[in-house]
Amino acid sequence: MRSVLTVLVACTSLIGGGTALADAGDRPALRLGAPAPVAPGVEYREFSLSASHGPAYGHVLRVDLSEPGVSLDLLHPGSVAARATVSRMTAARGAVAGVNGDFFNITETQHPGVEATGAPVGPSVAGGRRLGAAVPDGQRFGPVLPPGATTRDVIGLGTDDRGRLDRLTLKGTVTAKGREMPLRGLNQYALPVGGIGAYNSSWGSASRLRATCGTDANRAAPCTDDTYELTVRHGKVTDAAHRPGHGTIPTGTLVLVGREAGARELRRLKAGDAVRVEERLQPAERGALRFAVGGFPVLRDGRLPSGLDSATSAVRTSAGVGGDGRTFYLLALDGAAGYRSGLTVAELADLMRDLGADDAVNLDGGGSSTLVTRDPDSGRTSVRNHPSGGAERPVANGIGVFLRT
């Protein structure tokens, strides 16, 4: 597919692959600023370009994962159902840079009286630990998914220290009284119709009621009244409720939430019954992921997938991988008044390809788009872009760049 961008300046340290440069004759102009080192192996640049809807301005980090000590991990507020600004999460974790991550449960205007959890749409893995699984496709926030994409799509870092696109699918069971039931959710704000979901101490204190609202195809559908919740401590049922609750879940305790058929299964159990819950996030690719964040693919093997939106322009955030998984690109557009025309998803894909990525995802954008770096001298964390809301928006998670010393 023909790219829409042209590189006008020589930036050999940032641009890799070169797949989009051969047909650069009449494309709009991408201009890259001078590189600024953030840490060994981590380089920051500003850029500007003329896109289909007007000028766009942005910020990009190139992360060399082959540099000793350089790595990536998930930034998160300490629990799945919580939000914090990227700068706060970056500073708290001691990261040298970061961008915002997945789309999240930002509002519940369609369900008055139901708390928005702040939990992300897709799977999340931090430090090799699975935090949560993906909501049904129809329950997601964000733009319409391109054909073939799903909420289970992620970008992350494998245990081989190489970045990659992947797809994480929840596999799990709930076994009790000789019956084995499928587990359909893990620390997520929406459960499939008829499903059972597990919530542990990683969830946080937010209400679990939102998990029983909407349907697999319609986020705005009403909440169901056919619900049931069990508390399981050290493998035994200790409490039950007809309506999902809220509050901190202690370590060693699981809360099982069922809706419709799942609720009927849970009603079979009573206090003292033994329950065993097994769950894992199964990758589509070989090898475990040390870190993963949800986002839909816009670039695969240097090619744009069919069906990417080429009409709707917006402020966007992206993450990409190049150099056989050894180079990571983190990008956020500027939301300042003069640059809010943004990019279409297809333009974003072309931009990531021209910067050197072979694979890339679209992350949460708009007022969430944020890129921060830590000053190597003062240690202060600075927001590099201008968030479109005028200030940083608290978000569900992000991607952090770390330097192990």
HULIN-V949224 format. One record per residue. N is the residue number from 1. RES is the residue in one letter. NEAR is the number of other ideal C-beta (glycine too) atoms within 8 Angstrom. Layout:
n=N res=RES near=NEAR
n=N res=RES near=NEAR
//
This chain:
n=1 res=M near=4
n=2 res=R near=4
n=3 res=S near=11
n=4 res=V near=10
n=5 res=L near=15
n=6 res=T near=9
n=7 res=V near=11
n=8 res=L near=6
n=9 res=V near=6
n=10 res=A near=3
n=11 res=C near=10
n=12 res=T near=5
n=13 res=S near=6
n=14 res=L near=13
n=15 res=I near=11
n=16 res=G near=9
n=17 res=G near=11
n=18 res=G near=7
n=19 res=T near=8
n=20 res=A near=12
n=21 res=L near=9
n=22 res=A near=6
n=23 res=D near=8
n=24 res=A near=10
n=25 res=G near=5
n=26 res=D near=2
n=27 res=R near=10
n=28 res=P near=9
n=29 res=A near=9
n=30 res=L near=13
n=31 res=R near=9
n=32 res=L near=10
n=33 res=G near=7
n=34 res=A near=4
n=35 res=P near=10
n=36 res=A near=7
n=37 res=P near=9
n=38 res=V near=13
n=39 res=A near=11
n=40 res=P near=9
n=41 res=G near=12
n=42 res=V near=17
n=43 res=E near=13
n=44 res=Y near=14
n=45 res=R near=14
n=46 res=E near=11
n=47 res=F near=12
n=48 res=S near=9
n=49 res=L near=12
n=50 res=S near=7
n=51 res=A near=15
n=52 res=S near=7
n=53 res=H near=8
n=54 res=G near=7
n=55 res=P near=10
n=56 res=A near=14
n=57 res=Y near=11
n=58 res=G near=12
n=59 res=H near=14
n=60 res=V near=13
n=61 res=L near=17
n=62 res=R near=14
n=63 res=V near=14
n=64 res=D near=11
n=65 res=L near=16
n=66 res=S near=6
n=67 res=E near=9
n=68 res=P near=4
n=69 res=G near=9
n=70 res=V near=16
n=71 res=S near=11
n=72 res=L near=12
n=73 res=D near=13
n=74 res=L near=16
n=75 res=L near=14
n=76 res=H near=14
n=77 res=P near=9
n=78 res=G near=5
n=79 res=S near=10
n=80 res=V near=15
n=81 res=A near=12
n=82 res=A near=12
n=83 res=R near=8
n=84 res=A near=9
n=85 res=T near=10
n=86 res=V near=16
n=87 res=S near=13
n=88 res=R near=8
n=89 res=M near=17
n=90 res=T near=16
n=91 res=A near=10
n=92 res=A near=7
n=93 res=R near=10
n=94 res=G near=5
n=95 res=A near=14
n=96 res=V near=11
n=97 res=A near=18
n=98 res=G near=15
n=99 res=V near=17
n=100 res=N near=14
n=101 res=G near=16
n=102 res=D near=14
n=103 res=F near=12
n=104 res=F near=14
n=105 res=N near=15
n=106 res=I near=7
n=107 res=T near=5
n=108 res=E near=11
n=109 res=T near=5
n=110 res=Q near=6
n=111 res=H near=12
n=112 res=P near=5
n=113 res=G near=3
n=114 res=V near=11
n=115 res=E near=9
n=116 res=A near=9
n=117 res=T near=10
n=118 res=G near=12
n=119 res=A near=14
n=120 res=P near=15
n=121 res=V near=14
n=122 res=G near=16
n=123 res=P near=14
n=124 res=S near=16
n=125 res=V near=17
n=126 res=A near=10
n=127 res=G near=8
n=128 res=G near=9
n=129 res=R near=7
n=130 res=R near=11
n=131 res=L near=11
n=132 res=G near=13
n=133 res=A near=11
n=134 res=A near=13
n=135 res=V near=11
n=136 res=P near=12
n=137 res=D near=8
n=138 res=G near=10
n=139 res=Q near=12
n=140 res=R near=12
n=141 res=F near=8
n=142 res=G near=6
n=143 res=P near=8
n=144 res=V near=4
n=145 res=L near=10
n=146 res=P near=14
n=147 res=P near=7
n=148 res=G near=6
n=149 res=A near=9
n=150 res=T near=10
n=151 res=T near=13
n=152 res=R near=11
n=153 res=D near=14
n=154 res=V near=17
n=155 res=I near=15
n=156 res=G near=13
n=157 res=L near=15
n=158 res=G near=14
n=159 res=T near=8
n=160 res=D near=6
n=161 res=D near=8
n=162 res=R near=10
n=163 res=G near=13
n=164 res=R near=12
n=165 res=L near=12
n=166 res=D near=13
n=167 res=R near=11
n=168 res=L near=17
n=169 res=T near=8
n=170 res=L near=15
n=171 res=K near=7
n=172 res=G near=12
n=173 res=T near=10
n=174 res=V near=15
n=175 res=T near=10
n=176 res=A near=12
n=177 res=K near=6
n=178 res=G near=3
n=179 res=R near=8
n=180 res=E near=5
n=181 res=M near=11
n=182 res=P near=8
n=183 res=L near=15
n=184 res=R near=11
n=185 res=G near=16
n=186 res=L near=14
n=187 res=N near=15
n=188 res=Q near=14
n=189 res=Y near=10
n=190 res=A near=13
n=191 res=L near=15
n=192 res=P near=8
n=193 res=V near=9
n=194 res=G near=8
n=195 res=G near=13
n=196 res=I near=16
n=197 res=G near=16
n=198 res=A near=15
n=199 res=Y near=12
n=200 res=N near=10
n=201 res=S near=8
n=202 res=S near=10
n=203 res=W near=15
n=204 res=G near=10
n=205 res=S near=7
n=206 res=A near=12
n=207 res=S near=10
n=208 res=R near=13
n=209 res=L near=12
n=210 res=R near=15
n=211 res=A near=14
n=212 res=T near=11
n=213 res=C near=13
n=214 res=G near=12
n=215 res=T near=8
n=216 res=D near=9
n=217 res=A near=5
n=218 res=N near=8
n=219 res=R near=10
n=220 res=A near=6
n=221 res=A near=7
n=222 res=P near=5
n=223 res=C near=9
n=224 res=T near=10
n=225 res=D near=4
n=226 res=D near=7
n=227 res=T near=13
n=228 res=Y near=13
n=229 res=E near=16
n=230 res=L near=13
n=231 res=T near=12
n=232 res=V near=13
n=233 res=R near=10
n=234 res=H near=4
n=235 res=G near=7
n=236 res=K near=11
n=237 res=V near=13
n=238 res=T near=7
n=239 res=D near=7
n=240 res=A near=11
n=241 res=A near=8
n=242 res=H near=5
n=243 res=R near=7
n=244 res=P near=12
n=245 res=G near=9
n=246 res=H near=9
n=247 res=G near=5
n=248 res=T near=6
n=249 res=I near=10
n=250 res=P near=7
n=251 res=T near=4
n=252 res=G near=5
n=253 res=T near=11
n=254 res=L near=12
n=255 res=V near=15
n=256 res=L near=16
n=257 res=V near=17
n=258 res=G near=17
n=259 res=R near=14
n=260 res=E near=10
n=261 res=A near=8
n=262 res=G near=17
n=263 res=A near=12
n=264 res=R near=11
n=265 res=E near=12
n=266 res=L near=14
n=267 res=R near=7
n=268 res=R near=8
n=269 res=L near=11
n=270 res=K near=6
n=271 res=A near=8
n=272 res=G near=5
n=273 res=D near=10
n=274 res=A near=6
n=275 res=V near=15
n=276 res=R near=8
n=277 res=V near=13
n=278 res=E near=8
n=279 res=E near=12
n=280 res=R near=8
n=281 res=L near=14
n=282 res=Q near=8
n=283 res=P near=11
n=284 res=A near=7
n=285 res=E near=9
n=286 res=R near=3
n=287 res=G near=8
n=288 res=A near=7
n=289 res=L near=15
n=290 res=R near=12
n=291 res=F near=14
n=292 res=A near=15
n=293 res=V near=18
n=294 res=G near=16
n=295 res=G near=15
n=296 res=F near=10
n=297 res=P near=13
n=298 res=V near=16
n=299 res=L near=15
n=300 res=R near=9
n=301 res=D near=5
n=302 res=G near=8
n=303 res=R near=7
n=304 res=L near=11
n=305 res=P near=13
n=306 res=S near=6
n=307 res=G near=6
n=308 res=L near=12
n=309 res=D near=10
n=310 res=S near=8
n=311 res=A near=5
n=312 res=T near=7
n=313 res=S near=12
n=314 res=A near=10
n=315 res=V near=12
n=316 res=R near=14
n=317 res=T near=16
n=318 res=S near=17
n=319 res=A near=16
n=320 res=G near=17
n=321 res=V near=16
n=322 res=G near=13
n=323 res=G near=8
n=324 res=D near=5
n=325 res=G near=11
n=326 res=R near=10
n=327 res=T near=14
n=328 res=F near=14
n=329 res=Y near=18
n=330 res=L near=15
n=331 res=L near=17
n=332 res=A near=16
n=333 res=L near=17
n=334 res=D near=12
n=335 res=G near=14
n=336 res=A near=10
n=337 res=A near=4
n=338 res=G near=6
n=339 res=Y near=13
n=340 res=R near=9
n=341 res=S near=9
n=342 res=G near=14
n=343 res=L near=13
n=344 res=T near=16
n=345 res=V near=15
n=346 res=A near=12
n=347 res=E near=14
n=348 res=L near=14
n=349 res=A near=13
n=350 res=D near=13
n=351 res=L near=14
n=352 res=M near=15
n=353 res=R near=17
n=354 res=D near=13
n=355 res=L near=14
n=356 res=G near=14
n=357 res=A near=13
n=358 res=D near=12
n=359 res=D near=14
n=360 res=A near=17
n=361 res=V near=15
n=362 res=N near=13
n=363 res=L near=15
n=364 res=D near=13
n=365 res=G near=12
n=366 res=G near=9
n=367 res=G near=9
n=368 res=S near=11
n=369 res=S near=17
n=370 res=T near=18
n=371 res=L near=17
n=372 res=V near=14
n=373 res=T near=12
n=374 res=R near=14
n=375 res=D near=9
n=376 res=P near=7
n=377 res=D near=4
n=378 res=S near=4
n=379 res=G near=5
n=380 res=R near=6
n=381 res=T near=10
n=382 res=S near=9
n=383 res=V near=11
n=384 res=R near=10
n=385 res=N near=14
n=386 res=H near=7
n=387 res=P near=14
n=388 res=S near=11
n=389 res=G near=7
n=390 res=G near=4
n=391 res=A near=5
n=392 res=E near=9
n=393 res=R near=11
n=394 res=P near=7
n=395 res=V near=15
n=396 res=A near=14
n=397 res=N near=15
n=398 res=G near=16
n=399 res=I near=13
n=400 res=G near=14
n=401 res=V near=18
n=402 res=F near=12
n=403 res=L near=12
n=404 res=R near=6
n=405 res=T near=3
//
